[in-house]
Every structure is written in C-alpha cells, then in structure tokens.
Amino acid sequence: MAPAALHAADLLDEVPNDALGFVVVHNLSAFDAKVGRLATTLHHNLPRPLELLQLTAGVSEGLKADGDIMLVLFPESGDGGAWRYCVWVPVADYDKFLNSVHAKSVDGISTATIAGEDLLVVRRKEWALVMDPDQRERLLELANATPAPPPMPAWKPWMNSNDVTVVSFATGLRELQNWLDEDADAEERSGSSAQANGAFGPVNPNGDRGAMPVTRGAGDSLQNVKVEYRKWVACSPELSQALQQVTAAAMGVRLDESGNATAGVRAAINKEFTDELVGKTEKGSSSLPNSAYGGGGFAIVGGGRVATPLLGDLTSAYVRRTALDLVQVEKTELDPEALKLLLESVEKATVQVKSVAVLSQPGEPPQPVYTNNFTVLRVESSKTFAEQADEVMRLWNKASRDAKGGTHEVFDVNETKVGEHAAKEYSLDVAAMDGGPALPEVRQAMEKLFGAGGKLRVWIVPVDDETVLLATATEEQAGAAVKLLERKQPMDWQGSEFAAASLLTPSEGDWRVFVDAHRYTDWARRESMAMIGVPVVGGPLVFDFPASPPLALAASIHDGEVWLDGAVLAATIRSADTYWIRTRMRSGLQMRGRIIMPNRPAVKPN
C-alpha cells in the first residue's frame, strides 16, 4: 500500500497555490470495481469511472487504471468569464493516450476533441494535463512549474482513504458564500415586503400560509438552500463570524468491500477561534446523561458533550430564528426589548449544561404525533437549571402576550409531579389560541397531534441533582422516560441496534447521533394524515422508507478543526434506492383536503 499512498500524496502536491479547490478520485480501477458491485446490488446501471472515460472522452489506451485523477478549479479570468479548470489524468503510456483521443501535437502541446470539447493536452511527469484552448500559457506554466501547493490541513491520510474527495480553499468558500447571497439584494430592489414574502423570500409557495408541501424541482431546492442559509446567518452573527474563519473545507466519500458507505466533512478554522468557541473548561471530560431509551425503536437518538460558548450561540440563534418565523408565518412580532431579555435568560440557562442526549421516539398509533420527544441534560445543578428554565418560559409568555400581531403563543403553567419528582408542565391549547373558534374537526386534528385535549405539553423535570428531563410528551410518556432515567443506565452505542453503523465512524467524537429513516418517514406520514384529517386519493403523501439499520453520525470540534463523519450500511443503501424509486412513481393526480379555521390556517407546530 505504501507506493499507492505515496502516489496519492504526489498528486495532492500538484495542486497549484492559486486554486479555488479540487476534486480527486483515488485509484480509478478500485473505485470502478466498487461502483460495479454497488450497481449489481441495486440492480441498476450506474456510471462507472473507467467506462465514462472511455465512452465520453474516448480514453481507451495509455491510461494508468490504478492511478488518481484530479480536477482543479481556478478563479475566473479578468473578463468575468467562468471558472477555469485543469484535469490531471494519470497515464501509463502518454503516446498511446494521445492516440486514443486522436490528439494532434504541435510544439509539445496537443489538441484534441474530448466529449465534444476542443481542449489542449500536455504532459507533466506521469500525468496528462487537460485544459481549455484559450489557456495555452497557463497550461505550459502548470506543465513546467515546481510544485507549490497552497497551505493545506493535515488531511492527506484521510483523503487517501476516500474514493472521492472534494476540497475548497478559503477563496473558493468565499465564492460559495457570494453565490448563496447573490439574490438577496435583487429581492430588496424588487420591493418584496416582509408582509408579502418575508424578509428572505416567499413565506409559503402555496400563498396561504398553510403547512402543505409542494413538489419542487432542483432549482427550487437550491433556492431553498439559499433562503435557509440567509435566515440562519441573519439570526446568528456567530455563524457568520465562524464561516469567515474557515480556511479550508473538504468532503470525502468511501465505499467498502461490503457495500457500506461512509462520508466525512472537514473544516479547518482558526485555532484561536475554536478555542474560544469550545472553551477551555473541564466540561469536555464530563460524562453523558443517562439513557432515556428503553428500546421499541426511534427516529433520532444521540448525545454528546457541549461547550458553553457553542451551546449559547446555538440556542440564541434558535430563539432568533423562532422570532423570525413568527414574523414571516404568523405576522407576529416580538418586542425587541422583550426578545433581548429572553435571549439573556436563555444564555443563563445554557451555562449550566455540560452534556446533552436527545431522543425522538414517535411511537405507533394511537399515540399522538408530536409527543415522545425528549432532551436529557447533565447540568451543574438541576435545581438552578429548572429555575432558570422556568424564567425562560415566563419571559416567553410575556413576550408572546405583548407581541404585535394576531397569534399569541402563551403557555399555561402547572406545578405538578412526574412520578416522585416535582415538575413544571407548560401547555398550549393550539386549537383555541387567541380565542378562535375551536371547531370539532380542528380539535380532533389537534388531539391526533398532541393527545387528549389537543394541547401541546412541555415538561421540565429535575430527575436528580445533575439530570433534567425536557420533554414534549403526554403525562404517561414523560413518566415512562423518568422511570428509565432512574435506572441510571449509561447510553450504549454498542447495542444491537447501533453497533454495526457505529463501528464505521470514529470513536473519539464528542457527539454521536443515529437516525432511523424508516421510523422517521412513518412519523412524517402520520403527521400529514393528522393535519389533513381526510383520505388522500392518488397515492400516499409520504412514501414509506423500508425497515433498515439506522445511519450513524459522529462529530467533534477541537484544535482548529470541525469534523463530521457519517456511515450508512449496505442494507440501508438498498432501502434508500427502493425509497427513491417509490418517490419517482408518484401519481400525476393527487386529491387532498384539509381543515382551515375561519380567517386562519391549520397550525403546523414548530
């Protein structure tokens, strides 16, 4: 393996220092074989790298089949043209390679038509460099230059372990951010008002503020990405600052011999910034909360250690985002001073938190849809945290009560017990908010979502001196979760449900999360049916994802780096393929109905 690793390192050293980024495919023949095995497993014809090179580029001879191929992007030329690129193609016999693409050589530079494009080809060591015909001088410069790669994090071993890796340097990342922001000024100039479209684009493509989804194309999906990006940046100055600190980012994908897939994301950030973001307290060594999961399946389960500065930034951004959604969707605006006090209160509560565990366990009918969601916190003092969380809810109620607009989400507060533990219950009668008429049909729909009475219930339960349960659940579900926590059973990621996927991710992550796509889509289907309340003709609103092992995620932030790794087992990949086929077979005609209160849309809780 040493020569292969050395070769990959040599190719990475070829990256020019003015590159925006690059894509490298490691060991073409090995990757080609993996794609072939995957195609056989899925019973599909998938594009194989070597086959593509032969069919689209005409490369049939002279290629070094076990070599690495790399595409490098450069900044656009001074006349405002498109990005420039150069491809490093591994060759075993340069002359045979030229013959296979019918190239004609003049003064050491060959011209060829590859995939319908006129291109220039020149030799550099064991590669053929391919570039646009108007880049002759640049191509010669690359062919004769002494390698001077840009500063790159110590990612080479990781990149060499991937089949495909995409890397972007700081300049390329700034280009991406400019692309994400490029429509914002145009929207403002067009006169889009917050009332008509919201501050970041259309509030709802259906135009009725309702909750029903619509089918969108790839262009709409990209636009949604831009809108979400601008929302979070607007709500989180810390996120904007963090993005400016990123000096390089990469994503890698790998298939193993068993057909399992792993993917990883790396971001290099100024070390002083990550030290400030993560903090230098002893909380990094704190233990995780005990487990509230007792089996029976889940949609999402996970946990990890959190640093106070990072958690504070995330929760503050979430509160601002919630306030923004109220403006856009409900036309309700919180008083700025009230919002400021709420944010300060949230910050005081997050200081107490050392580690977090999450569990979404929607259950089966007849259980309501928006219940069985739990967050377990390990805190400095459960008594202090409960008091501060109660203050957060008090300030939320005050801000909601005094808000401008038609919707006031004010919770009723009830001091009670869950098992033997004192608790606070916060309930919101969604169907009767603001004194609106609670029609029987609406009340029935709300009961399907929230349980008896149609009330959203939030619980704060100190379980012991260091453990607090936050739950959106019925009283029975909250009680069951407390009993599980009383066992003081640590979270075990090596159990039968988690072990296989967990072994494919790094063990040193600060966070570990598992997602069961089958149960998540089942939950989404039940949500849709509860909200509509009538049968749908023409096919299901949400297609079923076949039962399969969960996918695993692991993540960490430390020493100037953020990384996230994910793993999907072969069985789950097969299920994803089946799910994709089902979604592509949606009926062309689909009839739906839904209940709308007079002058108000059906409410979709956040």
C-alpha positions as CSV (number, residue, x, y, z in Angstrom):
1,M,0.0,0.0,0.0
2,A,2.9,2.4,0.5
3,P,3.5,3.1,-3.2
4,A,-0.2,3.9,-3.7
5,A,-0.2,6.3,-0.7
6,L,3.0,8.0,-2.0
7,H,1.5,8.4,-5.4
8,A,-1.6,10.0,-3.9
9,A,0.5,12.4,-1.9
10,D,2.4,13.3,-5.0
11,L,-0.8,14.2,-6.8
12,L,-2.0,16.3,-4.0
13,D,1.3,18.2,-4.0
14,E,0.4,19.1,-7.6
15,V,-2.4,21.4,-6.6
16,P,-1.4,24.9,-7.7
17,N,-1.3,27.6,-5.0
18,D,-4.0,29.8,-6.7
19,A,-6.6,27.0,-6.8
20,L,-10.1,27.6,-5.5
21,G,-10.4,23.9,-4.8
22,F,-10.1,20.5,-6.4
23,V,-11.8,17.1,-6.7
24,V,-9.7,13.9,-6.6
25,V,-10.7,10.3,-7.3
26,H,-8.4,7.9,-5.6
27,N,-7.4,4.7,-7.5
28,L,-9.7,4.7,-10.5
29,S,-9.8,0.9,-11.0
30,A,-10.6,0.2,-7.4
31,F,-13.3,2.8,-7.3
32,D,-14.7,1.5,-10.6
33,A,-14.9,-2.0,-9.1
34,K,-16.8,-0.7,-6.1
35,V,-19.3,1.1,-8.2
36,G,-19.8,-2.1,-10.2
37,R,-20.5,-4.1,-7.1
38,L,-23.0,-1.4,-5.9
39,A,-24.7,-1.5,-9.3
40,T,-25.1,-5.2,-9.0
41,T,-26.5,-4.9,-5.5
42,L,-29.0,-2.3,-6.6
43,H,-29.8,-3.9,-9.9
44,H,-29.1,-0.6,-11.7
45,N,-26.8,0.7,-14.3
46,L,-24.5,3.2,-12.5
47,P,-21.9,5.3,-14.3
48,R,-18.5,3.7,-13.7
49,P,-15.4,5.9,-13.9
50,L,-13.4,3.9,-16.4
51,E,-16.4,3.3,-18.6
52,L,-17.2,7.0,-18.5
53,L,-13.7,8.0,-19.5
54,Q,-13.9,5.6,-22.5
55,L,-17.4,6.5,-23.6
56,T,-17.4,10.3,-23.1
57,A,-13.7,11.1,-23.6
58,G,-12.6,8.2,-25.8
59,V,-9.8,7.2,-23.5
60,S,-9.2,3.6,-24.3
61,E,-5.4,3.2,-24.1
62,G,-2.5,4.6,-22.2
63,L,-4.4,5.3,-19.0
64,K,-3.0,4.3,-15.7
65,A,-6.0,2.5,-14.4
66,D,-5.0,2.3,-10.8
67,G,-3.9,6.0,-10.7
68,D,-5.7,9.0,-9.3
69,I,-7.4,11.6,-11.4
70,M,-7.8,15.2,-10.2
71,L,-9.9,18.3,-11.4
72,V,-8.6,21.7,-10.1
73,L,-10.7,24.9,-10.3
74,F,-9.1,28.3,-10.7
75,P,-10.6,31.8,-10.2
76,E,-12.4,33.2,-13.2
77,S,-10.4,35.2,-15.7
78,G,-10.3,39.0,-15.5
79,D,-13.0,39.5,-18.2
80,G,-15.6,38.0,-15.8
81,G,-15.8,34.6,-17.5
82,A,-16.5,31.2,-16.0
83,W,-14.1,29.5,-13.6
84,R,-11.1,27.9,-15.3
85,Y,-10.2,24.3,-14.7
86,C,-7.4,21.8,-15.4
87,V,-7.6,18.0,-15.2
88,W,-4.6,15.7,-14.1
89,V,-5.2,12.4,-15.9
90,P,-2.9,9.5,-14.8
91,V,-1.2,7.9,-17.8
92,A,0.9,4.8,-18.2
93,D,1.8,5.5,-21.8
94,Y,1.4,9.1,-22.9
95,D,1.7,8.4,-26.6
96,K,-1.0,5.7,-26.5
97,F,-3.2,8.1,-24.5
98,L,-2.8,10.8,-27.2
99,N,-3.7,8.3,-29.9
100,S,-6.8,7.1,-28.1
101,V,-8.2,10.7,-28.0
102,H,-7.0,11.4,-31.6
103,A,-4.8,14.2,-30.5
104,K,-2.6,16.2,-32.8
105,S,0.7,17.5,-31.4
106,V,2.2,21.0,-32.2
107,D,5.2,22.3,-30.4
108,G,4.8,20.0,-27.5
109,I,1.1,20.8,-27.0
110,S,-1.6,18.5,-28.3
111,T,-5.0,19.5,-29.4
112,A,-7.9,17.0,-29.0
113,T,-11.7,17.0,-29.1
114,I,-12.8,15.2,-25.9
115,A,-16.5,14.8,-25.1
116,G,-17.3,17.3,-27.8
117,E,-15.0,20.0,-26.4
118,D,-11.8,21.3,-28.1
119,L,-9.1,21.0,-25.5
120,L,-5.3,21.2,-25.1
121,V,-3.2,18.4,-23.6
122,V,0.3,18.5,-22.4
123,R,2.5,16.0,-20.4
124,R,3.6,16.6,-16.9
125,K,5.6,13.7,-15.2
126,E,3.1,10.8,-15.1
127,W,0.0,12.8,-15.9
128,A,-1.6,14.4,-18.9
129,L,-2.8,17.9,-18.1
130,V,-6.1,18.9,-20.0
131,M,-7.3,22.4,-20.2
132,D,-9.3,24.8,-22.4
133,P,-7.7,26.0,-25.6
134,D,-7.6,29.7,-24.5
135,Q,-5.4,28.7,-21.5
136,R,-2.3,27.7,-23.5
137,E,0.1,29.9,-21.5
138,R,-1.4,28.8,-18.2
139,L,-1.2,25.1,-19.3
140,L,2.5,25.5,-20.2
141,E,3.1,27.2,-16.8
142,L,1.5,24.3,-15.0
143,A,3.4,21.7,-17.0
144,N,6.8,23.2,-16.2
145,A,6.2,24.6,-12.7
146,T,7.8,23.5,-9.5
147,P,5.0,22.1,-7.2
148,A,4.0,24.8,-4.7
149,P,0.7,23.7,-3.2
150,P,-1.4,26.0,-1.1
151,P,-1.3,25.5,2.7
152,M,-3.5,22.5,3.4
153,P,-4.5,21.0,6.8
154,A,-3.1,17.6,7.7
155,W,-5.9,15.7,5.8
156,K,-3.8,13.7,3.3
157,P,-4.1,10.3,5.1
158,W,-7.9,10.9,5.4
159,M,-8.1,11.9,1.7
160,N,-6.1,8.9,0.6
161,S,-8.6,6.7,2.5
162,N,-11.5,8.1,0.5
163,D,-12.7,7.1,-3.0
164,V,-13.7,10.7,-3.9
165,T,-12.7,13.9,-2.1
166,V,-13.8,17.5,-2.7
167,V,-11.7,20.3,-1.2
168,S,-12.3,24.0,-1.2
169,F,-9.8,26.6,0.0
170,A,-10.8,30.0,1.6
171,T,-11.1,31.8,-1.8
172,G,-13.5,29.1,-3.1
173,L,-15.5,29.2,0.1
174,R,-15.9,33.0,-0.3
175,E,-17.1,32.4,-3.8
176,L,-19.7,29.9,-2.5
177,Q,-20.9,32.4,0.1
178,N,-21.2,35.1,-2.6
179,W,-23.3,32.7,-4.6
180,L,-25.6,32.0,-1.5
181,D,-26.0,35.7,-1.0
182,E,-26.3,36.8,-4.7
183,D,-30.2,37.0,-4.8
184,A,-30.6,39.0,-1.5
185,D,-30.0,42.5,-3.0
186,A,-32.2,41.8,-6.0
187,E,-35.1,40.8,-3.8
188,E,-34.8,44.0,-1.8
189,R,-34.7,46.1,-5.0
190,S,-37.7,44.3,-6.4
191,G,-39.7,45.7,-3.5
192,S,-40.5,42.4,-1.8
193,S,-42.1,43.3,1.5
194,A,-41.9,41.2,4.7
195,Q,-45.6,41.1,4.8
196,A,-46.0,39.7,1.3
197,N,-42.9,37.5,1.0
198,G,-41.0,37.7,4.3
199,A,-37.5,39.1,4.7
200,F,-35.9,36.2,2.9
201,G,-38.3,35.3,0.1
202,P,-41.7,33.7,-0.2
203,V,-43.3,32.7,3.1
204,N,-45.1,29.9,1.5
205,P,-45.2,28.9,-2.2
206,N,-48.9,27.9,-1.7
207,G,-49.6,31.5,-0.8
208,D,-52.0,30.7,2.0
209,R,-49.5,30.4,5.0
210,G,-50.6,26.8,5.3
211,A,-48.4,23.8,6.1
212,M,-48.9,21.7,3.0
213,P,-45.7,20.9,1.0
214,V,-45.5,21.3,-2.8
215,T,-43.4,19.3,-5.3
216,R,-40.3,21.3,-6.3
217,G,-37.5,20.9,-8.8
218,A,-33.8,21.0,-8.4
219,G,-33.7,24.8,-9.0
220,D,-36.3,25.3,-6.2
221,S,-34.2,23.1,-3.9
222,L,-31.1,25.2,-4.5
223,Q,-33.2,28.4,-3.9
224,N,-34.4,26.9,-0.6
225,V,-30.8,26.3,0.4
226,K,-30.0,29.9,-0.2
227,V,-33.0,31.1,1.8
228,E,-32.2,28.9,4.7
229,Y,-28.6,30.0,4.7
230,R,-29.5,33.6,4.7
231,K,-32.0,33.1,7.5
232,W,-29.5,31.4,9.8
233,V,-26.8,33.9,9.1
234,A,-29.2,36.7,9.8
235,C,-30.2,35.1,13.1
236,S,-26.7,34.1,14.1
237,P,-23.9,36.6,13.9
238,E,-21.7,33.9,15.5
239,L,-22.3,31.6,12.5
240,S,-21.3,34.4,10.1
241,Q,-18.2,35.0,12.0
242,A,-17.3,31.3,12.1
243,L,-17.7,31.0,8.3
244,Q,-15.3,33.8,7.9
245,Q,-12.7,31.9,10.0
246,V,-12.8,28.8,7.8
247,T,-9.6,28.4,5.7
248,A,-10.4,25.1,4.0
249,A,-13.3,22.6,3.8
250,A,-13.5,19.1,2.4
251,M,-15.9,16.3,1.9
252,G,-14.9,12.7,1.2
253,V,-16.9,9.6,0.3
254,R,-15.8,5.9,0.6
255,L,-17.4,2.5,-0.3
256,D,-16.0,-0.5,1.5
257,E,-15.8,-4.1,0.3
258,S,-19.1,-5.0,1.9
259,G,-21.1,-2.2,0.2
260,N,-21.2,0.1,3.2
261,A,-20.7,3.8,2.6
262,T,-19.0,6.4,4.8
263,A,-18.8,10.1,4.2
264,G,-16.9,12.8,6.1
265,V,-16.8,16.6,6.2
266,R,-13.8,18.5,7.5
267,A,-13.4,22.3,8.1
268,A,-10.2,24.0,9.1
269,I,-10.8,27.0,11.3
270,N,-8.5,29.4,13.1
271,K,-7.4,27.6,16.2
272,E,-7.8,30.6,18.5
273,F,-11.4,30.9,17.3
274,T,-12.2,27.2,18.0
275,D,-10.6,27.5,21.5
276,E,-12.9,30.5,22.1
277,L,-15.9,28.7,20.7
278,V,-15.4,25.5,22.6
279,G,-14.0,27.0,25.7
280,K,-11.2,25.6,27.9
281,T,-13.3,24.3,30.8
282,E,-13.4,20.8,32.2
283,K,-16.8,20.2,30.6
284,G,-15.1,18.4,27.7
285,S,-14.4,15.4,30.1
286,S,-17.9,15.3,31.6
287,S,-19.9,12.2,31.3
288,L,-23.0,11.9,29.1
289,P,-26.5,11.9,30.5
290,N,-28.1,8.6,31.4
291,S,-30.2,6.9,28.7
292,A,-34.0,7.6,28.4
293,Y,-34.2,5.0,25.6
294,G,-35.5,1.6,26.6
295,G,-36.0,0.0,23.2
296,G,-39.0,0.0,20.9
297,G,-37.5,1.9,18.1
298,F,-36.6,5.6,17.5
299,A,-36.5,8.2,14.8
300,I,-33.5,10.0,16.2
301,V,-31.3,9.2,19.2
302,G,-27.9,10.6,20.2
303,G,-25.9,12.5,22.7
304,G,-22.7,14.4,23.3
305,R,-20.7,16.9,25.3
306,V,-21.2,20.5,24.7
307,A,-19.2,23.6,25.4
308,T,-20.9,26.6,27.0
309,P,-20.0,29.2,24.3
310,L,-21.1,26.9,21.5
311,L,-24.3,25.9,23.1
312,G,-25.1,29.5,24.0
313,D,-24.6,30.6,20.3
314,L,-26.8,27.7,19.0
315,T,-29.7,28.4,21.4
316,S,-29.6,32.1,20.8
317,A,-29.7,31.6,17.1
318,Y,-32.7,29.2,17.5
319,V,-34.6,31.8,19.6
320,R,-33.9,34.5,17.0
321,R,-34.9,32.1,14.2
322,T,-38.2,31.3,16.0
323,A,-38.9,35.0,16.4
324,L,-38.2,35.5,12.7
325,D,-40.6,32.6,11.8
326,L,-43.3,34.2,13.9
327,V,-43.0,37.4,11.8
328,Q,-43.0,35.6,8.5
329,V,-45.6,32.9,9.1
330,E,-47.9,34.3,11.8
331,K,-47.3,38.0,11.2
332,T,-46.5,38.3,14.9
333,E,-43.6,40.5,16.1
334,L,-42.0,40.2,19.5
335,D,-41.0,43.4,21.2
336,P,-37.2,43.9,20.7
337,E,-36.6,44.6,24.4
338,A,-38.6,41.5,25.4
339,L,-36.6,39.4,22.9
340,K,-33.4,40.7,24.4
341,L,-34.4,39.8,27.9
342,L,-35.4,36.3,26.6
343,L,-32.0,35.8,25.0
344,E,-30.2,36.8,28.2
345,S,-32.3,34.4,30.2
346,V,-31.6,31.5,27.7
347,E,-27.9,32.3,28.0
348,K,-28.0,32.0,31.8
349,A,-29.7,28.6,31.5
350,T,-27.2,27.2,28.9
351,V,-24.3,28.0,31.2
352,Q,-25.4,25.1,33.4
353,V,-25.4,22.5,30.7
354,K,-22.5,20.0,30.5
355,S,-23.8,17.3,28.1
356,V,-27.0,16.5,26.2
357,A,-28.9,13.5,25.0
358,V,-31.8,13.6,22.5
359,L,-34.5,11.1,21.7
360,S,-37.4,11.2,19.3
361,Q,-39.5,8.2,19.6
362,P,-42.8,8.9,17.9
363,G,-44.3,5.5,18.7
364,E,-47.3,3.9,16.9
365,P,-51.0,4.8,16.6
366,P,-53.0,5.6,18.6
367,Q,-50.2,7.7,20.3
368,P,-50.3,11.3,19.2
369,V,-47.7,12.5,16.6
370,Y,-46.0,15.4,18.4
371,T,-45.0,13.6,21.6
372,N,-42.3,11.2,22.7
373,N,-39.6,13.8,22.1
374,F,-37.1,14.1,24.9
375,T,-33.9,16.0,25.7
376,V,-31.9,14.9,28.8
377,L,-29.4,17.3,30.2
378,R,-26.5,16.8,32.6
379,V,-26.1,20.1,34.4
380,E,-24.2,21.7,37.2
381,S,-27.3,21.9,39.4
382,S,-30.7,20.6,38.3
383,K,-32.4,22.9,40.8
384,T,-30.7,26.0,39.4
385,F,-31.3,25.0,35.8
386,A,-35.0,24.3,36.5
387,E,-35.4,27.8,38.0
388,Q,-33.7,29.4,35.0
389,A,-35.7,27.4,32.5
390,D,-38.8,28.5,34.3
391,E,-37.7,32.1,33.9
392,V,-37.2,31.5,30.2
393,M,-40.7,30.2,29.8
394,R,-42.0,33.2,31.9
395,L,-40.3,35.7,29.6
396,W,-41.5,33.8,26.5
397,N,-45.1,34.1,27.8
398,K,-44.7,37.8,28.5
399,A,-43.1,38.4,25.1
400,S,-45.8,36.5,23.3
401,R,-48.6,38.2,25.3
402,D,-47.3,41.6,24.4
403,A,-46.4,40.8,20.8
404,K,-47.8,42.7,17.9
405,G,-49.9,40.5,15.7
406,G,-52.8,38.0,15.7
407,T,-51.1,34.9,17.2
408,H,-50.0,34.8,20.9
409,E,-48.5,31.5,21.9
410,V,-48.9,31.8,25.7
411,F,-48.4,28.6,27.7
412,D,-50.4,27.7,30.8
413,V,-48.2,26.8,33.7
414,N,-48.9,23.9,36.1
415,E,-46.8,22.8,39.1
416,T,-47.1,19.0,39.3
417,K,-45.3,15.8,39.8
418,V,-43.9,13.2,37.4
419,G,-43.5,10.0,39.4
420,E,-42.0,11.2,42.6
421,H,-40.3,14.2,41.1
422,A,-41.5,17.8,41.2
423,A,-42.1,19.1,37.7
424,K,-43.4,22.0,35.7
425,E,-46.0,21.4,32.9
426,Y,-46.4,24.1,30.2
427,S,-49.4,23.5,28.0
428,L,-50.6,25.4,24.9
429,D,-54.1,24.9,23.5
430,V,-53.2,25.3,19.9
431,A,-56.8,24.9,18.5
432,A,-58.1,27.7,20.7
433,M,-55.2,30.2,20.6
434,D,-56.3,33.8,20.7
435,G,-59.9,32.9,21.5
436,G,-60.5,31.5,18.0
437,P,-63.4,29.1,17.5
438,A,-62.3,25.6,18.4
439,L,-64.2,23.7,15.6
440,P,-64.7,20.0,16.4
441,E,-62.8,19.0,13.3
442,V,-59.8,21.2,14.3
443,R,-60.0,19.9,17.9
444,Q,-59.9,16.3,16.5
445,A,-56.8,17.1,14.4
446,M,-55.0,18.7,17.3
447,E,-55.7,15.6,19.5
448,K,-54.1,13.5,16.9
449,L,-51.1,15.7,17.0
450,F,-50.8,16.4,20.8
451,G,-53.0,13.9,22.6
452,A,-56.1,14.3,24.8
453,G,-57.4,17.9,24.8
454,G,-55.3,18.9,21.8
455,K,-52.8,20.7,24.0
456,L,-49.0,20.9,23.3
457,R,-47.4,19.9,26.6
458,V,-43.8,20.7,27.5
459,W,-42.3,19.3,30.7
460,I,-39.3,20.3,32.8
461,V,-38.5,17.5,35.3
462,P,-35.4,17.5,37.6
463,V,-34.6,13.8,37.9
464,D,-31.6,14.0,40.2
465,D,-29.1,16.6,41.3
466,E,-27.4,16.7,37.9
467,T,-30.1,15.4,35.5
468,V,-33.0,17.3,34.0
469,L,-35.6,16.0,31.5
470,L,-37.1,18.3,29.0
471,A,-40.0,16.6,27.1
472,T,-42.7,17.3,24.6
473,A,-44.9,14.4,25.6
474,T,-48.1,13.2,27.3
475,E,-48.0,12.7,31.1
476,E,-47.7,9.0,30.6
477,Q,-44.8,9.3,28.2
478,A,-43.0,11.7,30.4
479,G,-43.5,9.3,33.4
480,A,-42.1,6.4,31.4
481,A,-39.0,8.4,30.4
482,V,-38.3,9.4,34.0
483,K,-38.5,5.7,35.1
484,L,-35.9,4.8,32.5
485,L,-33.6,7.7,33.7
486,E,-34.0,6.4,37.3
487,R,-32.2,3.3,36.3
488,K,-29.0,5.4,35.7
489,Q,-28.2,3.3,32.6
490,P,-25.4,4.9,30.5
491,M,-26.0,5.3,26.8
492,D,-24.6,2.2,25.0
493,W,-23.8,2.8,21.3
494,Q,-22.6,-0.8,21.0
495,G,-26.0,-2.3,21.4
496,S,-27.5,-4.4,18.7
497,E,-29.3,-1.5,17.1
498,F,-26.3,0.7,16.9
499,A,-23.1,-1.4,16.8
500,A,-22.7,-2.0,13.0
501,A,-23.1,1.6,11.9
502,S,-21.2,2.9,15.0
503,L,-18.1,0.9,14.2
504,L,-17.8,2.7,10.8
505,T,-17.5,6.1,12.5
506,P,-14.6,7.4,14.6
507,S,-14.9,6.6,18.3
508,E,-13.4,9.9,19.5
509,G,-16.3,12.1,18.5
510,D,-17.8,14.5,21.0
511,W,-21.3,13.8,19.5
512,R,-22.9,10.6,18.2
513,V,-26.4,10.5,16.6
514,F,-28.4,7.7,15.0
515,V,-31.3,8.3,12.5
516,D,-33.8,5.6,11.6
517,A,-35.2,6.7,8.2
518,H,-38.0,4.1,8.3
519,R,-39.4,5.4,11.5
520,Y,-38.9,9.0,10.5
521,T,-40.9,8.7,7.3
522,D,-43.6,6.7,9.2
523,W,-43.8,9.7,11.6
524,A,-44.0,12.1,8.7
525,R,-46.8,10.1,7.2
526,R,-48.8,10.1,10.4
527,E,-48.1,13.9,10.7
528,S,-49.5,14.5,7.3
529,M,-52.6,12.4,7.8
530,A,-53.3,14.0,11.2
531,M,-53.1,17.5,9.7
532,I,-55.3,16.7,6.7
533,G,-57.8,14.6,8.5
534,V,-59.2,13.1,5.3
535,P,-58.1,10.3,3.0
536,V,-55.9,11.1,0.1
537,V,-56.7,9.8,-3.4
538,G,-53.8,9.2,-5.8
539,G,-51.1,7.8,-3.5
540,P,-49.6,8.5,-0.1
541,L,-48.4,11.9,0.9
542,V,-45.2,10.4,2.4
543,F,-43.7,7.2,1.0
544,D,-42.5,4.5,3.3
545,F,-38.8,4.0,3.7
546,P,-38.2,0.3,4.1
547,A,-37.2,-1.0,7.5
548,S,-33.4,-1.0,7.7
549,P,-30.5,-0.3,10.1
550,P,-30.0,3.3,11.2
551,L,-27.4,5.6,9.8
552,A,-24.8,6.9,12.2
553,L,-23.2,10.4,12.6
554,A,-20.2,11.4,14.7
555,A,-18.8,14.9,15.1
556,S,-16.3,17.0,17.0
557,I,-14.7,20.5,17.3
558,H,-11.2,20.8,18.5
559,D,-7.8,22.3,17.8
560,G,-8.8,24.3,14.8
561,E,-10.9,21.7,13.1
562,V,-14.5,20.7,12.8
563,W,-15.3,17.2,11.5
564,L,-18.4,15.2,10.9
565,D,-18.5,11.6,9.7
566,G,-21.5,9.5,8.7
567,A,-22.0,5.9,7.9
568,V,-24.7,4.1,6.0
569,L,-24.8,0.3,5.9
570,A,-25.4,-1.6,2.7
571,A,-28.9,-2.7,3.7
572,T,-29.9,1.0,4.3
573,I,-28.4,2.0,0.9
574,R,-30.7,-0.7,-0.8
575,S,-33.6,0.7,1.2
576,A,-32.8,4.2,0.1
577,D,-32.8,3.0,-3.5
578,T,-36.2,1.4,-3.1
579,Y,-37.5,4.6,-1.5
580,W,-36.1,6.8,-4.3
581,I,-37.9,4.6,-6.9
582,R,-41.2,4.9,-5.0
583,T,-41.0,8.6,-4.8
584,R,-40.4,8.8,-8.5
585,M,-43.6,6.9,-9.1
586,R,-45.9,9.5,-7.5
587,S,-49.3,9.7,-9.2
588,G,-49.8,12.6,-11.5
589,L,-53.2,13.3,-9.8
590,Q,-53.5,13.6,-6.1
591,M,-56.6,14.8,-4.3
592,R,-56.3,16.2,-0.8
593,G,-58.4,18.1,1.7
594,R,-57.7,19.9,4.9
595,I,-59.5,21.8,7.7
596,I,-59.0,25.6,7.9
597,M,-60.4,27.7,10.7
598,P,-62.2,30.9,9.6
599,N,-59.5,33.5,8.6
600,R,-56.7,31.3,9.9
601,P,-54.7,28.4,8.5
602,A,-54.3,25.0,10.0
603,V,-51.5,25.3,12.5
604,K,-48.3,23.3,12.0
605,P,-46.3,23.4,15.3
606,N,-42.6,24.1,15.2
